[in-house]
Amino acid sequence: MKKLILIVIGWVIITLINYYYTNFFILFFIWIGMSIGLFVITASQLIQLFKENKKTTSIRVIKLMVFSILFFLTFNRFMTNQVIENIDWELMKDRRTKIVNQVKKGELKPNVNHNNMVCKLPFEFPVVSNGGNDILISKNVDTNTMSVSFWIFRNFFSSPSTYFTYSDDLRMIQEIEDEILKDPQNNWKIEENWYRTYGEVFY
């Protein structure tokens, strides 16, 4: 039983590491590996359960249930990530608001050579933006407004990513609200000036 508890704790730790820190280029392969591994273990437990028949012990049933649940949660990673995302928003809201205020004051600016909108934040546990702790900054000099996006899930190349986006730029807000109308399952307003967005950034 102790080994089973350690496996569950290990799964939780790996899932959180994947959500917050794992490089987006290799995350897919880790997901595939974990899904296949847990499927094989679950199938093995099921076979053992049938082989034991009347000699089945309660620990065998518990093992089958635990590995089945872990496989389900791993395979359905988007559902699992949604739960983590909701908790993450509540826990990290104040830190993200503080970062937005630093951007407004000019204390944080784009600071990487390959993209004039990306600002790499100093590492601080836990990270506020997944896939590298970078944020996207866009300023509208005409209206003195701005938008800041924190990655929830950072995809690779031109594949869609998901973000927590702050904006007081009316043009950006209108674009986001248009996306909410088109795809409300992936885009929605969280609260005043804060949105959950999916897809290519609108900058």
N, C-alpha and C positions, 0 to 999 in steps of 0.2 A: 504493500500500500504506500509506503514511504517513497518508493521508486516512482510510482504513478503520480504522486503529488509533485515530485521534482520535475517530472515530464511536463505537467500542466504549468508549473511555474516557469520552466524553460520556454514553453510555447508562448506564454504571455510576454516574457522578456524579448524573445525573437520578434514577435509581432510588433511590439512597441519600437524596437530598433529599426525594423523595416519601415514602419510608418514615419518615423522621425529622421532617420539617419542614412538608410541604405541608398546608395547611388541609384538613380532612376534607370541607368543602363543595365544593371544586373538584377533589379527587383523582380522582373518578370521570371527570370530563370530560378530565383529562389522560391517564388510562389509555385512554379511548376514542380520543383523538387520536393517541396514540403507537401504539396497536394498528392503527388504520386506516393511519397513515402507513407503518409498517413492513410491513404487508401489501401495500400498493401498491408499495413499493420491491422487496419480495421477488418479487411477481408480475412486475414489470418486468424484474428480473434473469433470471427463468425464461424470459420471452418472448425476451429477448436471447440467452439460451443456445441456444434452439431455432433462432433466426434465423441464428446464427453456424454452427451445425451442425458441419462438420468443421474450421472455422476457430476453434473455441472455444479460448480461452486459459485457462491455469491461474488467472489472476487473476479471470476471470469466475466460475469454479467456486467460488473462495474467497469472492467477494462473495456469491454465492447462498447458500452455507453460513452465512456470518456473519449475513446479514440474516434468514435462516430461523430461526437460533437466537435472535437478538434478538427476532423476532416471537413465537416460541414462549414465551420467558421473560417477555415483556411481557404477552402474552395470558393466560398462566397465572400471573398475578401472585400468587395465593395460594400457589402452590408456591415461587415466587421469594422471597416474603416469609417463608415458613417457614424457608428456608435462612438468610436474614438474621436472623430471629428467634432461631434456635439459636446463631448466632455472637454476636449481641447479648447474649444471656443470659450466656454465658460471659465476655464482655469487661466487661460492666457489673454483674456480680453484686456485687462489692465496694462499688461506689458506691451501689447500691440498698440494700444491707444497712446502709451508713452512714446513709442517709436514714431508714430504718426506726428505727434507734437514736436519731436526732435527734427523730423523732416520739415515741418512748417517753419521751424526756427532756423533752418539751414545748417543744423548740426550734423545731419546725415544727408549725403548726396551720392549720386552714382559714382562708383569708384573702381570699376573694372574696365579694362581696355577693349574687350570684345563687344561690349554693349553699353551704350550711353544712357540706359535706363536702370541698369542693375547696380544695386548697392549691396556689397557683401558685409553682413553684420558681424561684429566681434562674436566669437563663440561664447555662448552662455547656456548652461543646462537649465531646463530643457530648451531646445531651439524653438523659435517662433515661426519659422518658415522652412518647410521640408525640402529635402534634396539639395542641401548646401547652405541653408540659413541665409539665402539671398532674398532681397525684396525688389520689386519693380517700382520705380518712381517716375511720375509724369507730372509736369507743371504746366499750367496754362498761363503764360505770361500776360495775356491780354486781360484776363479776369482775375489774376492773382489767386487762382484756385489750383487744386492738386488732387492726384490719385495715388494711392499706395496699395500694392497687391502683395499679399503673403501667400506663398505656395502651400496648398493643402496636399496636393499630389502633383509632383513635377514629372511630366512625361518627357520623352526624348524626341529630338528632331522637331517636326512640325505637328506632332500628335497633340491633341487637346490636353490641357492641364486643368486643375481646379484651384481656386483661390479664395481667400478672404480678402475682399477689396474694400478699401475706404475711399470715398470720393466726395468732394464738395464742388466738383466741376460739373456744371449743369449739362454740358455736352456729353460727358462720360456717363453721367447718371441716366440720361435719356437713352443712350446706347445699351446700357445694362438693362434698363426697364423694357426695352424692345426685346432683348434676349429672354427676359423673364416671361414675356407673353408668348414667345415662340417655344420655349422649352422650360416650363415651370418646374419640372422634376429635377433639373440640374442647376437652375438659377433661381435665386430668391432673395428678397430683402430680409436681413437679419434684424436690423434696427436702423434708426436714423443715420444715414450716410454709410452704413455698412451693408455689404452684400456678399453672398456666396455666389461665385461665378464659375462657369465651366466653358472651356474652349480656348481659342486664341485670344490673347489680350487685345483690348480695344484701342490701345495706344497708337 
